[in-house]
Amino acid sequence: MPGRAAILPEGPERDLGAAAAAGAEFMRALGVDPSDESRPDLALTPHRFATAYAEMLTPRPFDFTTFLNVEGYDEMVVVRDIAVQSLCEHHLLPFVGVAHVAYLPANLIVGLSKLPRIVEHFARRLQTQERLTLQVAEALESHLQPRGVGVVVEATHSCMTLRGVRSEHASTKTSSLRGSLRSDPATRAEFFALVNGAAH
């Protein structure tokens, strides 16, 4: 049935005071004293640190609004280049990139603005790129019950570019295909052609 499903933030409330205090201790443990009078700009760094991470870990609530597919539209719906900004759960470092999301409608269609919102909803938490890709696909499959779903995420991970191997130009691509986008070779090929900007 068409309607609205309330998509709400997950997890406990944020305690910014405790996070700022922990941030100050973290800085001191690494040899940077936020109370150093010779560096007055550091005094508010623990608070800014806590606020920034709270923002990156808090998805905004929204309604996932669906409508009856009264026109019987049966071709693929694709939204490309949705911004992805998330935090690697292994290092607490950002990974950024884009998501390409598609579905083949059945009885329901969704407001197009909700596709970026569902990506953001799952990105704003400690994540792995693989899990993020699966969660977006699962949510669309659950809410729309379409004939098929396709999600591709392409991202650059700070934990690879700023530390460790420091592979500056490496990017990671993950995908999740459901329904006919997985089972039908022609439909799958059409999806990847659309995602890659080729004509079909």
N, C-alpha and C positions, 0 to 999 in steps of 0.2 A: 504494500500500500504506500502511496505517496505521503509525504509529511516531513516532519523535522525530528531529527535525532540529536539531542543535546550532547555535544562532545565537550567534556569538561577536563580541566587539568587533573593530573594524577599525582598522588604522593602527599606527604605531610606538608604542613605550612612551613615557610622559610623563616628562620630566625637570623635576621641580618646582623644583629648585635653579636651573637655567638660566632657567626661566620667571619665578621670583621676581626674579632679577637683572635680567632684561629689563624686568620690571614696574617696578623701582626706576628704571632708566634712562628708561623711558617717563614716569614721574612727574616726574623732574628735567627732562626735555625740555619738559614743559608748565608748568614753573615751580613745581613742588611737590617739596620736598626731604624724603624720608622719614626722613632723619637729623636733621631740625630739632629741636633739644632743647626748643624752646618748644612743640612739638606731639608729645609722646612717643607718642601713640596711633598715629601714622603709621609707627612703626618696623616694625610687623608687617604693614602694609598690602600690601607686595609679596608676602609669603607668602600672605596671605589671598586676594589677587587671583589668584595662580597656582593655589591650591587650588580656588577657585570655578570658574575656567574649565576646569580639568582635570575637575571633576565634571560640568560641563555638556557636555563633549565626549567623555565616556566612557560608552558604552552598557553595560548589564549583560548578561552572557551568560545565555542561557536555552534551554530545549528547546521547540521548536515541536511540541507533541504533537497528533497527529491520531488519529482513531478511525474505524472503519468505520461508515457510516451504515446500521446494521442495521435501523432502523425505517423506512427509506426516506423520511425527512423531506424534503419538497420545497418548503417555503415559505421565505421570506427570513429570514435571521438578521441582526439589526441590533444593534450596540452604539453607543449615542449618547454624546456629551459626554465623550469620552476626552480627558484633559488633554494639551495640546501645549505643550512648553517647548523652544524651540530658539534657535539663534544665527544671525542673518543673516550670510551669508558676505561681504557687501559692507562692513559696518560693525562687525562683531563686537558688535552690540547684540541683545538678546533680542527674539524675537517669541513671543507666548503666545496660546493660544486653546483650541479643542476640535476633535476629529476625530470624524466619524461614519462607521462602517465597517460594510459589509454584504456578505453573500455568499449565493448560492443554491446549496445543497449538491448535489453529485452523489454520488460514492461515499464521500467523506470528510467528516467534520465536525472541528472544532477545539475544544479547550478554550477556553471564552470568555475566560479571563484572558489568553490569548495574544494576543488582538487589541490590548489596550492595550500589551502588551509589544512587539509588532512596531512600533507607532507610536512608542514611546519609543526603540526601537533605531535607527530612522532619524532621529529628531529630535535625538538627542544627538551632533551633529556640526555643522560649519559647513554651513548649508543655505540653500536657497531654498524658499519654500512650495510652489512648483510642483513642484520635484523631489521633495520630501518626499511629496506627494500621489501622484505616480506610483510612487515606490518602494514605498509601502505596498501599492498596488493590484497591482503586479508581483509582490511577495513572496507575497501571498495567492493570486494566480493560479497561481504556480509551485508552491507547497506543497500547495494543496488541489485544483487542477484543477476548480474549481466550474463551474456553468453560467453564473455571472455574479458580478461584483464591483463594488461601488460604494464610493468613498471621497470624503468631503467634509471639507475643512479650513477652519475659520474662525479667523482670527487677527488680532491687533493688533500692529503692528510699531513698536518703539521708534524705529527710524530715521525713521519718519514722524511719530510723536507727540512726540518729544523734541528733534528737530532738523529742519532743512530747512523744509518747509511747516508743521510742528507742527500737523498736522490731528488734534486730540485724539480725535475720535470716529470716525475712519475705521477700517474693518476690511476685511480681504481674504478672499474666499471662492474656493477652488479645488476642482475636482472631477476625478475620473478614473473612468470607467465602462467596464466590460469585459463581453464576452459579451452575454447577454440583457438586462442592465441598460442596455446601450447600444443594442442593436438593436431591442428590443421597447418601443414607446411606453407600453403599459400597465404593464409591469414597472418601467420608468424612473419613471413617475408614482407608482407605489406606493412606490418607494424614497424619492423626495423628500417624499412625504406623511409617511412614517414618520420621516424625518430632521427634518422641520419640526414633528412632533408632532401631525399631523392623523390622523384615523381613515381607514382604507382599506376 
